[in-house]
């Protein structure tokens, strides 16, 4: 279940309440802030908290930790999730993906191409940023257009069928939207406050982000994994 977390790996950040005197933004304004923000993404390191609801057994799984993401100009995005709770790591150098669980002394190894083949290819677009949501999704403002802090809430349905992503909800920083409306530019490269992924099985994963450090020049070495001695390797 935690593997599905990667598809919404995306990244995120801070919000400021929208002034009560401001006229609410249009859907076009919110989408523009999102796409223009991500256009400048090179790398990010942020804290995250996660809650997954498993529909079949009506049970919740919670997790938290740190995510690192890098978008090289000419290759697939690289990512690393260091979970502090539960203790595990999900790492990709853009070619291979490693799922390491210290408690079970196992590491599962898969190729990026296999993991995101077929209907799951929509997931790969998230690992390279949200710069083209209007191309990949049908987008509307949520029934409750803004949350209590004034941030905008979007509903996105993929144009191509995907078992791992049937619907995506995004909360977009009102500060980023207002910056875009005022100047046509977005200084907050990661305007996502939170995301909720729904899959074909009725499962739901919410991720909230904080303390993002953007475009700090993360090295490629952070996205490689050295398999510890005594760990069972399972290739998928």
DRENDO-1510 file (C-alpha; in Angstrom, 1 decimal, always signed):
<recs>
REC; n; res; u; v; w
REC; 1; UNK; +0.0; +0.0; +0.0 .
REC; 2; UNK; +2.8; +2.4; +0.7 .
REC; 3; UNK; +4.1; +1.9; -2.8 .
REC; 4; UNK; +1.1; +3.8; -4.1 .
REC; 5; UNK; +2.4; +6.8; -2.2 .
REC; 6; UNK; +5.1; +7.3; -4.8 .
REC; 7; UNK; +2.6; +8.3; -7.5 .
REC; 8; UNK; +1.7; +11.3; -5.8 .
REC; 9; UNK; +5.3; +11.9; -4.9 .
REC; 10; UNK; +5.0; +15.1; -5.9 .
REC; 11; UNK; +6.1; +17.9; -3.4 .
REC; 12; UNK; +4.6; +20.9; -1.8 .
REC; 13; UNK; +4.4; +23.7; +0.6 .
REC; 14; UNK; +3.5; +26.5; +2.8 .
REC; 15; UNK; +0.3; +28.6; +2.7 .
REC; 16; UNK; -0.9; +31.9; +3.8 .
REC; 17; UNK; -4.6; +32.7; +4.3 .
REC; 18; UNK; -6.3; +34.5; +1.5 .
REC; 19; UNK; -7.3; +38.0; +2.3 .
REC; 20; UNK; -11.1; +38.2; +2.8 .
REC; 21; UNK; -11.1; +41.3; +0.6 .
REC; 22; UNK; -9.7; +39.3; -2.4 .
REC; 23; UNK; -12.0; +38.0; -5.1 .
REC; 24; UNK; -11.7; +34.2; -5.4 .
REC; 25; UNK; -9.6; +33.0; -8.2 .
REC; 26; UNK; -10.9; +31.2; -11.3 .
REC; 27; UNK; -10.1; +27.6; -12.1 .
REC; 28; UNK; -7.8; +28.9; -14.8 .
REC; 29; UNK; -5.9; +31.0; -12.3 .
REC; 30; UNK; -5.3; +28.1; -9.9 .
REC; 31; UNK; -4.2; +25.7; -12.7 .
REC; 32; UNK; -1.8; +28.4; -14.1 .
REC; 33; UNK; -0.2; +28.9; -10.6 .
REC; 34; UNK; +0.2; +25.1; -10.3 .
REC; 35; UNK; +1.7; +24.6; -13.8 .
REC; 36; UNK; +3.9; +27.7; -13.8 .
REC; 37; UNK; +5.2; +26.8; -10.3 .
REC; 38; UNK; +6.3; +23.4; -11.3 .
REC; 39; UNK; +8.0; +24.6; -14.5 .
REC; 40; UNK; +10.8; +25.8; -12.3 .
REC; 41; UNK; +11.3; +22.6; -10.4 .
REC; 42; UNK; +14.8; +21.1; -10.3 .
REC; 43; UNK; +14.9; +19.4; -6.9 .
REC; 44; UNK; +13.1; +19.4; -3.6 .
REC; 45; UNK; +13.6; +18.0; -0.1 .
REC; 46; UNK; +10.6; +18.1; +2.3 .
REC; 47; UNK; +9.0; +16.5; +5.3 .
REC; 48; UNK; +5.7; +14.6; +4.8 .
REC; 49; UNK; +3.0; +12.9; +6.7 .
REC; 50; UNK; +0.7; +10.2; +5.1 .
REC; 51; UNK; -2.5; +8.5; +5.9 .
REC; 52; UNK; -3.8; +5.6; +3.8 .
REC; 53; UNK; -7.3; +4.2; +4.2 .
REC; 54; UNK; -7.6; +0.6; +2.9 .
REC; 55; UNK; -11.2; +0.2; +1.8 .
REC; 56; UNK; -11.4; -3.6; +1.8 .
REC; 57; UNK; -10.7; -3.9; +5.5 .
REC; 58; UNK; -11.7; -0.4; +6.6 .
REC; 59; UNK; -8.3; +0.1; +8.2 .
REC; 60; UNK; -5.9; +3.1; +8.3 .
REC; 61; UNK; -2.1; +3.1; +7.8 .
REC; 62; UNK; -0.1; +6.1; +8.9 .
REC; 63; UNK; +3.4; +7.1; +7.9 .
REC; 64; UNK; +5.8; +10.1; +8.0 .
REC; 65; UNK; +9.3; +11.0; +7.0 .
REC; 66; UNK; +11.3; +12.9; +4.4 .
REC; 67; UNK; +11.0; +12.9; +0.6 .
REC; 68; UNK; +13.7; +14.0; -1.9 .
REC; 69; UNK; +13.0; +14.5; -5.6 .
REC; 70; UNK; +15.2; +15.5; -8.5 .
REC; 71; UNK; +14.3; +16.2; -12.1 .
REC; 72; UNK; +17.4; +15.9; -14.3 .
REC; 73; UNK; +17.0; +17.7; -17.6 .
REC; 74; UNK; +17.4; +14.7; -19.9 .
REC; 75; UNK; +16.3; +11.7; -17.8 .
REC; 76; UNK; +13.6; +10.2; -15.6 .
REC; 77; UNK; +13.0; +11.8; -12.2 .
REC; 78; UNK; +14.8; +10.4; -9.2 .
REC; 79; UNK; +13.2; +10.1; -5.8 .
REC; 80; UNK; +13.8; +8.9; -2.3 .
REC; 81; UNK; +11.3; +8.4; +0.6 .
REC; 82; UNK; +12.9; +7.9; +4.0 .
REC; 83; UNK; +10.1; +6.8; +6.3 .
REC; 84; UNK; +10.8; +7.3; +9.9 .
REC; 85; UNK; +7.5; +5.6; +10.7 .
REC; 86; UNK; +7.2; +2.8; +9.7 .
REC; 87; UNK; +10.9; +2.4; +9.2 .
REC; 88; UNK; +11.5; +1.8; +5.4 .
REC; 89; UNK; +12.9; +3.4; +2.3 .
REC; 90; UNK; +11.7; +3.7; -1.3 .
REC; 91; UNK; +14.5; +4.9; -3.6 .
REC; 92; UNK; +14.9; +5.3; -7.4 .
REC; 93; UNK; +17.8; +6.5; -9.5 .
REC; 94; UNK; +15.5; +6.8; -12.5 .
REC; 95; UNK; +16.2; +3.3; -13.7 .
REC; 96; UNK; +15.8; +1.0; -10.7 .
REC; 97; UNK; +13.4; +1.2; -7.7 .
REC; 98; UNK; +14.3; -0.3; -4.3 .
REC; 99; UNK; +11.8; -1.0; -1.5 .
REC; 100; UNK; +13.8; -1.6; +1.6 .
REC; 101; UNK; +12.3; -2.7; +4.9 .
REC; 102; UNK; +14.9; -3.1; +7.7 .
REC; 103; UNK; +12.6; -5.0; +10.0 .
REC; 104; UNK; +12.0; -7.8; +7.5 .
REC; 105; UNK; +15.6; -7.6; +6.2 .
REC; 106; UNK; +14.3; -7.6; +2.6 .
REC; 107; UNK; +14.8; -5.3; -0.4 .
REC; 108; UNK; +12.4; -5.5; -3.4 .
REC; 109; UNK; +14.0; -4.4; -6.7 .
REC; 110; UNK; +12.1; -3.4; -9.8 .
REC; 111; UNK; +12.7; -1.4; -12.9 .
REC; 112; UNK; +11.0; +2.0; -13.3 .
REC; 113; UNK; +9.8; +1.0; -16.8 .
REC; 114; UNK; +8.1; -2.1; -15.4 .
REC; 115; UNK; +6.5; -0.3; -12.5 .
REC; 116; UNK; +5.0; +2.4; -14.6 .
REC; 117; UNK; +4.0; +0.3; -17.6 .
REC; 118; UNK; +0.6; +0.4; -19.3 .
REC; 119; UNK; -2.2; +2.0; -17.4 .
REC; 120; UNK; +0.2; +3.1; -14.6 .
REC; 121; UNK; +2.1; +5.4; -16.8 .
REC; 122; UNK; +0.2; +8.4; -15.5 .
REC; 123; UNK; +2.1; +7.9; -12.3 .
REC; 124; UNK; +5.4; +8.7; -14.0 .
REC; 125; UNK; +4.1; +12.2; -14.9 .
REC; 126; UNK; +4.0; +13.0; -11.2 .
REC; 127; UNK; +7.6; +12.0; -10.7 .
REC; 128; UNK; +8.5; +14.7; -13.2 .
REC; 129; UNK; +6.3; +17.4; -11.8 .
REC; 130; UNK; +2.8; +18.7; -12.2 .
REC; 131; UNK; +3.6; +21.0; -15.1 .
REC; 132; UNK; +1.0; +19.5; -17.4 .
REC; 133; UNK; -2.1; +18.8; -15.4 .
REC; 134; UNK; -4.4; +20.4; -17.9 .
REC; 135; UNK; -3.0; +18.0; -20.6 .
REC; 136; UNK; -3.4; +14.8; -18.5 .
REC; 137; UNK; -6.5; +15.5; -16.4 .
REC; 138; UNK; -10.0; +16.8; -16.5 .
REC; 139; UNK; -9.9; +19.5; -13.8 .
REC; 140; UNK; -12.6; +21.2; -11.8 .
REC; 141; UNK; -12.7; +23.2; -8.6 .
REC; 142; UNK; -14.0; +21.1; -5.7 .
REC; 143; UNK; -17.5; +21.6; -4.3 .
REC; 144; UNK; -15.8; +23.4; -1.4 .
REC; 145; UNK; -13.6; +25.7; -3.5 .
REC; 146; UNK; -11.4; +26.9; -0.6 .
REC; 147; UNK; -10.3; +25.3; +2.7 .
REC; 148; UNK; -10.4; +27.2; +6.0 .
REC; 149; UNK; -7.1; +28.9; +5.2 .
REC; 150; UNK; -8.3; +30.1; +1.8 .
REC; 151; UNK; -6.2; +27.6; -0.2 .
REC; 152; UNK; -7.8; +26.3; -3.4 .
REC; 153; UNK; -9.1; +22.7; -3.7 .
REC; 154; UNK; -9.0; +20.9; -7.1 .
REC; 155; UNK; -10.6; +17.7; -8.3 .
REC; 156; UNK; -8.6; +15.9; -11.1 .
REC; 157; UNK; -9.6; +12.9; -13.1 .
REC; 158; UNK; -7.0; +11.3; -15.4 .
REC; 159; UNK; -7.9; +11.3; -19.1 .
REC; 160; UNK; -6.3; +7.9; -19.4 .
REC; 161; UNK; -7.5; +5.0; -17.3 .
REC; 162; UNK; -5.1; +4.1; -14.4 .
REC; 163; UNK; -5.8; +1.4; -11.7 .
REC; 164; UNK; -3.5; +3.2; -9.3 .
REC; 165; UNK; -5.1; +6.6; -9.8 .
REC; 166; UNK; -8.7; +7.1; -10.5 .
REC; 167; UNK; -9.1; +10.6; -8.9 .
REC; 168; UNK; -6.7; +13.1; -7.4 .
REC; 169; UNK; -7.5; +16.0; -5.1 .
REC; 170; UNK; -5.0; +18.8; -4.7 .
REC; 171; UNK; -5.0; +21.7; -2.3 .
REC; 172; UNK; -3.1; +24.6; -3.9 .
REC; 173; UNK; -1.6; +27.5; -1.9 .
REC; 174; UNK; -3.6; +30.7; -2.1 .
REC; 175; UNK; -0.4; +32.7; -1.8 .
REC; 176; UNK; +0.9; +31.2; -5.0 .
REC; 177; UNK; -2.3; +31.8; -6.8 .
REC; 178; UNK; -2.4; +35.5; -5.7 .
REC; 179; UNK; +1.2; +35.9; -6.8 .
REC; 180; UNK; +0.4; +34.6; -10.2 .
REC; 181; UNK; -2.8; +36.8; -10.5 .
REC; 182; UNK; -0.8; +39.9; -9.4 .
REC; 183; UNK; +2.3; +39.5; -11.5 .
REC; 184; UNK; +1.9; +36.6; -13.8 .
REC; 185; UNK; +4.8; +34.9; -12.0 .
REC; 186; UNK; +4.9; +32.3; -9.2 .
REC; 187; UNK; +7.7; +32.4; -6.7 .
REC; 188; UNK; +6.4; +29.4; -4.7 .
REC; 189; UNK; +7.6; +26.6; -7.0 .
REC; 190; UNK; +5.8; +24.0; -4.9 .
REC; 191; UNK; +2.3; +25.4; -4.4 .
REC; 192; UNK; +0.8; +22.0; -3.3 .
REC; 193; UNK; -0.3; +22.0; +0.3 .
REC; 194; UNK; -1.7; +18.5; +0.3 .
REC; 195; UNK; -2.8; +15.7; -2.1 .
REC; 196; UNK; -5.3; +12.9; -1.9 .
REC; 197; UNK; -5.0; +9.9; -4.3 .
REC; 198; UNK; -7.9; +7.5; -4.9 .
REC; 199; UNK; -7.3; +4.2; -6.6 .
REC; 200; UNK; -9.5; +1.7; -8.4 .
REC; 201; UNK; -9.9; -0.4; -5.2 .
REC; 202; UNK; -11.4; +2.5; -3.3 .
REC; 203; UNK; -8.3; +3.1; -1.3 .
REC; 204; UNK; -7.4; +6.7; -0.3 .
REC; 205; UNK; -4.0; +8.2; +0.5 .
REC; 206; UNK; -3.6; +11.7; +1.8 .
REC; 207; UNK; -0.1; +13.4; +1.9 .
REC; 208; UNK; +0.6; +16.7; +3.6 .
REC; 209; UNK; +4.0; +18.4; +3.1 .
REC; 210; UNK; +6.1; +20.9; +5.2 .
REC; 211; UNK; +9.5; +22.4; +5.5 .
REC; 212; UNK; +10.4; +22.2; +1.8 .
REC; 213; UNK; +13.9; +23.1; +0.6 .
REC; 214; UNK; +13.7; +23.8; -3.1 .
REC; 215; UNK; +16.4; +23.8; -5.9 .
REC; 216; UNK; +19.3; +23.3; -3.5 .
REC; 217; UNK; +21.3; +21.1; -6.0 .
REC; 218; UNK; +20.7; +17.6; -4.6 .
REC; 219; UNK; +23.4; +15.2; -5.8 .
REC; 220; UNK; +22.6; +12.1; -7.9 .
REC; 221; UNK; +24.3; +10.0; -5.2 .
REC; 222; UNK; +21.4; +10.6; -2.8 .
REC; 223; UNK; +19.3; +8.5; -5.2 .
REC; 224; UNK; +21.3; +5.3; -5.2 .
REC; 225; UNK; +20.9; +2.5; -2.8 .
REC; 226; UNK; +23.7; +0.2; -1.5 .
REC; 227; UNK; +22.1; -3.1; -0.4 .
REC; 228; UNK; +23.2; -3.9; +3.2 .
REC; 229; UNK; +24.9; -7.2; +4.0 .
REC; 230; UNK; +22.5; -10.0; +5.1 .
REC; 231; UNK; +19.5; -8.5; +3.3 .
REC; 232; UNK; +17.4; -10.8; +1.1 .
REC; 233; UNK; +17.0; -9.4; -2.5 .
REC; 234; UNK; +13.7; -10.0; -4.2 .
REC; 235; UNK; +13.6; -9.0; -7.9 .
REC; 236; UNK; +10.2; -8.4; -9.4 .
</recs>
